[in-house]
Amino acid sequence: MTAPAPGTDGPSTRPLTAQHYSVAPVPATPEGYVAPGMPGAPVTGFEPTEPAPRPVPRRRTALAVALALLAMLLGGLAYGSAPLRAADSLGWLAIAPAGLVALPLGRLGGQGRLLPPLGALLAAGALLLGQLIEHLRRIHADGRAPHGLLHDTVATWRADLRPLDAAFYAIALIGGFLLTRRTATRG
């Protein structure tokens, strides 16, 4: 019979040994060196080619601005052509012309630095145009225009301004800026 090895039935009675660290210098290898036969090692006779250049998306800034101007006109016309009885609740729809203006600016114009501020101004312009069309329709429905249609429209628009309209213009400005920038980065 053989005797069991010492320490198998319980903790070892040997003293703990010290950890050994090497003080030898690390061998110098060139940057990016891979040993032959290892994954990533170059194959003899292989010369890498440059990768194909990525196609740069073509930006059509002039077309984007022209379409944004058209979207401003259409957004203002749609905003001003809403039924007159819904005029008080219509102000919160100021974000819709901003979205109409931002779509062509962001998608076609790209990430130009001047396009988001232009989107903000065009969105506010669409809101202004919509409000002027709404007042023009009211004056035309009343049948009164003693000083001229445009003069009376602007005068009634000024008289009808409320502090809440400033919030609507802020919504249009901020919405036009942010939506133009967001559609440019996602395009």
MOHU-V144758 format. One record per pair of residues at least 4 apart in sequence whose C-alpha atoms are under 7 Angstrom apart, sorted by the first residue. I is the first residue (numbers start at 1). J is the second residue. Records with the same first field share a line. If there is no record, write none. Layout:
I=J / J
This chain:
7=11 / 12 / 13
29=33
34=38 / 40 / 41
35=41
36=41
37=41
42=46
59=108 / 109 / 110
60=64 / 108 / 109
61=65 / 108 / 109
62=66
63=67
64=68 / 104 / 105 / 108 / 109
65=69 / 105
66=70
67=71 / 104
68=72 / 101 / 104 / 105
69=73
70=74
71=75 / 100 / 101
72=76 / 97 / 101 / 122 / 123 / 126
73=77 / 126
74=78
75=79 / 97 / 100 / 126
76=80 / 126 / 127 / 129 / 130
77=81 / 130
78=82
79=130
80=130 / 131 / 133 / 134
81=134
83=87
86=90
91=168
92=168
94=98 / 127 / 168 / 171 / 172
95=99 / 171 / 172 / 175
96=100
97=101 / 123 / 126
98=102 / 123 / 172 / 175 / 176
99=103 / 176 / 179
101=105 / 119 / 122 / 123
102=106 / 119 / 176 / 179 / 180
103=107 / 180 / 183
104=108
105=109 / 115 / 180
106=110 / 180 / 181 / 183 / 184
107=183 / 184 / 187
110=184
111=184 / 185
114=118
115=119
116=120 / 177 / 180 / 181
117=121 / 177
118=122
119=123 / 176 / 177 / 180
120=124 / 172 / 173 / 174 / 175 / 176 / 177
121=125 / 173
122=126
123=127 / 172 / 173 / 176
124=128 / 169 / 172 / 173
125=129
126=130
127=131
128=132
129=133
130=134
131=135
132=136 / 153 / 157
133=137
134=138
135=139 / 153 / 156 / 157
136=140 / 153
137=141
138=142
139=143 / 144 / 145 / 153
140=144
145=149 / 152
147=151 / 152
148=152
149=153
150=154
151=155
152=156
153=157
154=158
155=159
156=160
157=161
161=165
164=168
165=169
166=170
167=171
168=172
169=173
170=174
171=175
172=176
173=177
174=178
175=179
176=180
177=181
178=182
179=183
180=184
181=185
182=186
183=187
